[in-house]
Amino acid sequence: MNLNLDNLWNLDFRSFLPIIAPILVVYVVLLTIVFVDMYRNKGDRKNKFLWVIAIIVLNVFGPILYFAFGRRGATKWN
């Protein structure tokens, strides 16, 4: 197996930007919405620290899991 790392340095990373940029935007928007929701409902949440760790560690799946399971029993926004 030939693992030539010199080819990695020759890649044009700007060619991947149109693919990566929308994913990063969606991730930042999801994080913002989740943390705003956690702040607004800080009295209603249990295991807030565990949710924050899960949201950060699980990247895109963390906010999705939070909205699927972490908001159960939450009050609606005004």
C-alpha positions as CSV (number, residue, x, y, z in Angstrom):
1,M,0.0,0.0,0.0
2,N,1.4,3.3,-1.0
3,L,0.5,6.2,1.3
4,N,2.0,9.2,-0.5
5,L,1.1,12.2,1.6
6,D,2.7,14.6,-0.9
7,N,-0.4,14.3,-3.0
8,L,-2.5,15.7,-0.2
9,W,-0.5,18.9,-0.2
10,N,-1.1,19.3,-3.9
11,L,-4.9,19.2,-3.6
12,D,-6.8,22.5,-4.3
13,F,-9.0,22.8,-1.2
14,R,-10.8,25.8,-2.7
15,S,-12.4,23.3,-5.1
16,F,-14.1,21.7,-2.1
17,L,-15.4,25.0,-0.8
18,P,-18.8,24.9,-2.6
19,I,-19.5,21.5,-1.0
20,I,-18.2,22.3,2.5
21,A,-19.6,25.9,2.9
22,P,-23.3,24.9,2.9
23,I,-22.7,22.1,5.4
24,L,-20.9,24.5,7.7
25,V,-23.7,27.1,7.4
26,V,-26.3,24.5,8.3
27,Y,-24.2,23.3,11.2
28,V,-23.7,26.8,12.6
29,V,-27.5,27.6,12.2
30,L,-28.4,24.3,14.0
31,L,-26.0,25.1,16.8
32,T,-27.3,28.6,17.2
33,I,-31.0,27.4,17.3
34,V,-30.2,24.7,19.8
35,F,-28.3,26.9,22.2
36,V,-30.9,29.6,22.0
37,D,-33.6,27.1,22.8
38,M,-31.6,25.7,25.7
39,Y,-31.1,29.2,27.0
40,R,-34.8,30.2,26.7
41,N,-35.9,27.0,28.4
42,K,-33.1,26.6,30.9
43,G,-35.4,25.9,33.8
44,D,-37.2,23.1,32.0
45,R,-34.2,21.1,30.9
46,K,-32.6,18.2,32.7
47,N,-29.1,17.0,32.0
48,K,-28.2,20.3,30.3
49,F,-24.5,19.6,30.6
50,L,-24.8,16.2,29.0
51,W,-26.8,17.7,26.1
52,V,-24.2,20.3,25.5
53,I,-21.5,17.7,25.4
54,A,-23.6,15.5,23.0
55,I,-24.4,18.4,20.7
56,I,-20.7,19.4,20.4
57,V,-19.3,15.9,20.1
58,L,-21.9,14.5,17.8
59,N,-21.6,17.4,15.3
60,V,-24.6,17.5,13.1
61,F,-26.4,14.6,14.7
62,G,-26.2,16.2,18.2
63,P,-28.6,19.1,17.5
64,I,-30.9,16.7,15.6
65,L,-31.0,14.4,18.6
66,Y,-31.7,17.3,20.9
67,F,-34.7,18.4,18.9
68,A,-35.9,14.8,18.6
69,F,-35.5,13.8,22.3
70,G,-34.2,16.7,24.4
71,R,-37.2,18.9,24.0
72,R,-39.8,16.5,25.2
73,G,-42.2,18.2,27.6
74,A,-40.8,21.6,26.8
75,T,-43.0,24.6,26.8
76,K,-43.7,26.4,23.6
77,W,-42.0,29.7,22.8
78,N,-44.0,32.8,23.4
